[in-house]
Amino acid sequence: MSLQPSPLPVHLSAPRYALGETEADHTSIAGLQERARQLGMPPKAALWGWGTIRRTAKSLETLAVESARATVGAAGIDPASVDALILCSTRFPGGPRTHGTFVERVLSGTGLGRATAVTGLTLGRCTNLLLGIRTAQALVAAGMHRRVLVVTTDRVSDEAVRMESFALFSDGAASCLVADEPLGTDAYELVAGATAQDPASLDWSNEISSDLARTVNEQILDAAGMKLGDIHGVLHPNLYKPVVVLKERQAGFTREQLYLDNIPRFGHCFAADPLINLVDRAAAGGVVPYGYYLLASSVPGVRVGVLLRRAAGASPATTTEGEN
């Protein structure tokens, strides 16, 4: 399902992230060599993009607050002026008895006001953040809210699954503001977005679909009146390098449009990867005024894309990680 450009522009501003505080080499992952053998993967770090990962001893809400506070600070706004929060995670801790405290800690830790409406989003797995951004865009375009803070937060709870068949995982959070105006000096216009789904392929054992990626591309480009080559960069999940290159090339992108630098730096930080990669690509000088950048994420059975246009005069963050 595509989202046509809004009659009133909606902007994504102040993307920031916070990673686990402990940096570790991939060789510190328990059982990595044996797991690689089980998966039929030659233990060649350069081939897969194995580098370092980030671990945390902090709670999910602490990571969320660190990133969210950095976003609000970079936007230069009073946190009480945020009127909605979309909080994403692949696995919220506990259940109904604990979720209220979880939400309260994020709200109070970020300084959000009593009027802040809260929505939790989880079933999209590693597309959660982009689904949250699309939801925020729709809320702002409809006039229901003016400023929506979108935060995703995740950590590995069992070290035995830090290595999967498609990625090495890091702990962390990422956030941005979606609003009816650009905020701060690091802003983008939300141009268009789309989601494609194949219910029969939603089981985790299935492969990521390049067909769904092509469907999303077609819907977004039709809505924006653009061609694939007009996109300056694709900010994709940090899966193993051969997986990313194969799937995104099959979707129609060139290798030059991809951003692979963070795969060996961080690995896969759940749904946060597209925003993390946007922040770091901009900090490295790889984002140009008026340039078009596609945030994209895939899981088995689902592809989500959000097309951004860099605002004129916007400057990248001077730091790549969230600050308290």
N, C-alpha and C positions, 0 to 999 in steps of 0.2 A: 504494500500500500504506500503510495507516494504522498508527500505533502507539498502542495504547490507553494511558490513564494508568497509570503504574507503581504496583504495590501499595506500594512504598516510594518516597517522593517523591525526585525527582532535581532538582538545582538548577543553574542557570546563574549564575555570579558573575563580578564584576570585568571586564566587557567593556571593552576598550581598543583603541586603534588608533594607528598611526604612519604618517604620510604622507610623500611625497617632500619633501625639504628646500627645494626651489625652487618658489616660487609664480609662475605666469605667466598672463598674460591669454590668452584663447582666440585672440586675433589673432596670437599668437606661433606658433601651429601652422602649419607650412609647408604651403602649398597649400590652406588651409582654404576660401577663396573658390571656387577651381576645383573642389575636391572637392564642395562644396555644390552647385555647378552640375551636376556629373556625377550627383549623387543627386537632382536636381530639388527641392532644398530652398531656399526663399527665404532669403537671408543676413540673417535677422532674429534677432539674439541673444536678445531678450526672448521671442520666440515659442518657441524651442527650449530656452531655459534655458542658453545659452552664457554662461559667466562666466569663472572661473579654473580652472586645472588645477594639479596638483602633479607635478613631475618629480624624479627622484632619480639621483644618481651612485653610490648605494650598491648592494650586492649584495642578492639576495633574502634570503639568510640574515641579513644585517645588519638589514634591515627586520623580519624575523620575530622576531629577538632583541629589538629595541627594543619591539615591541608585547607580546611574551610577558613580558618583564621587568616592564613596567608592569602587566600583569594579575596576575602573581604578587605583586608589591609591594602592589597594591590589595587583594588577597585576604588579605594579612597572614599568609602561610604560608611555611614553609621550602620552597624550590623542590625540595629532595630528597624532599619528601613527595608530589610528583606521581608517580604510578606509570604513567602512559601519556601519550603525545604523539600527536596526530593532526595531521599536517602537510599542508596543502593548497596547491596551486598549479596554475594552468592549464598551466604549462610548467616542469617541473623542469629545471635546466640540465644539459647534458652527458648522460651515460649511466651505465651500471653502474660504470664506472671512477671516476666523480666523485661519485656519489650518497652514498657512505659518508662522504666528507669534508664534504659539504653537511650531512648529518644531524648529524655530530659537532660542527660549528660551531654549529648551533642548540642542541644539547644543552648543550655547554660554555658557550656564551654566556649561556644562561638559567640555568645552575647546576643543571640537572636531574641526577638521580643515575644510577648504573650500572643500577639496576633498572627504569628507565623503558622501557616497551615503545613502539616507534615504528611508526606506520602512515602510509603516504603515500597521498594521495587526489588524483586529478587529472582523471579523465574526465568529471566532472560539469560542467566548464567553470565558468560563473559561479554555479552552484548548489553548488560544492564545499564552501564553508564550512557551509552548512546541512546538507548530507549528512554532513559531519564531526561536527556537533553531534548529529545524529540517531544516528550511530554511537556517539558517546560516551555518549549517553543510554542506549542499549541495553546497552552494556558495564557501566555503573554499575548499571542496574536488574537486570542478571543477576548482579551480585556479582563480576564478573571484575576490576573496578578500582574504587577509591574516588574518585580524583581524576584527571581527564583534562584535559590542556591541549590546546585546539583552536586552531590558528593557520593563517591563510591569508596568503599573501604573493605579490605579483605586481608586475611592472613592464613597461612597454612597451619592447620591444627594438629596434623599428624605428619611428622617428618618422613614417614614411609611413602607419602604421596607427593613429596616436593618435586620428584621427577616423574613426569608422565610420558606417554608415547609421542607427544607433540610439543612439549615445552618443559623447561625448568622454571619453577615458580618462585617469585619474590613476594614479600609482604609489603603492603602500602595502601595509600589512598590518593585520590585525585579529585579535583573540584573545579567549578567555574560558576560564574553568574550568567544567567539568561535573563535579559531585560529589554525594555522598550527603548533603551538608549545605550550607546557605548559608555562603559565605565572604566575609568583609569586610562592608562596609556597603552594597554595591551588588549585590543578589541578586534572582533571579527563580526561581519554580518552573517547571519544564518540565512543561506540562500535557498536551500531545498534539502529534503531528506526523503528516505524511502526505507521500507522494510519488506523483505521477501521471506516466505516460510514454506517449507514442505513438511507437513505434519508426519508423514510416513518416515521421515529421516531424522526425527528429533532425538532418537535414542543416542546416548553418548558413544556407542560403539561404531556409529556411522562416520564417514569422512566429511570434512568441510566441502561444501558444494561451490564450485566455480560457476555453475549455471545460475544459482541464486545471486551471486555477486554480479553477474552480467545483467540480470533482471533489475537489480537495484541501480546499477550504473545507467541503464537505459531510462528508467523512470526519473532519476535525478537530472540527467542531461537533457531529457525532453522538457522537464519543468523549467530548467535554467536556460534553455536554448543554446547549449554548448556541445562541444565534441570532447571525446575522452582526452585528446591531446591538449585541451585547454586547461586541464587540471595540473597545477604546478607540483603537487606532492600528495602522496597517499600516506596517511598515518594509520597503520594497521597493527594488529596484535603482534607481540614479540614472541612468536612461536619459533621453532627451529628454523634456521635460515633456508634450508632446502624446501621446507613446507611453505613458508611465506612466499619465496620467489616463485615456486611452481604455481601455487593457487592464485596469486595476484597476477602473474603473467597470463595464466589461463583466463583470468577475468578481463584481460585486455590491456593491462598497464605495462609500461616499460620498466626495466630495472632502475632506470634513472629517476623514475617517479617514486620509488620506494624509499623508506628510511630504515636501514638495517643496523644503524650504529648502536642502538640500545639493546639489541639482542644479547651480545656478550657483556654489556655493562650491567644489565639488571635481570635479564630473562623476562618471563611473563608475569606481569603484576595484575592478573585477573582482568577485570573490565577496564582498569585504569590506563592500559597501554596507549590508546589513541591520544589522550590528553597529555600523557607523559612525553610521548614522541613529538607532539606539537610544540610543547614548551621547549624541549631540547633542540629541536630543529630550528626554532626561532632564535634561541640563544646562540646557536652556532652560525647565525647569519643566513640560514637557508629558507627564510620566509621573506617575500618581497611585498611592498605596498600594492594593494589591489590584486594580489595573487590569490588563486583559488586552491583550497586545500580540503581534501576529503578525509574525514574521520571515518574509519571503517572497521567493522568487527564481524567475525563469523564464528558460529558454533555449529555442530551438526544440526541441519534442518533450518537454520536461520542466518540471514545476513542483514546487517543494518548499516546504512551510510548516512552521513550528515555533511553537506557541502558548505564550507565557510569561504568568505571573501575577506581578505585582510583589509583592515581599515587604513586609510591614508594617515601617515604620521604616527602610526602605532609603533612602539618600541618594545623589544622583547624583555622578559624578566632578566634581572641581573643575577639571580640565583635560580638554580634548577629545582631546589627542594623547598617544601613549605617551611615557613618560619613561624615561631610562636610570637 
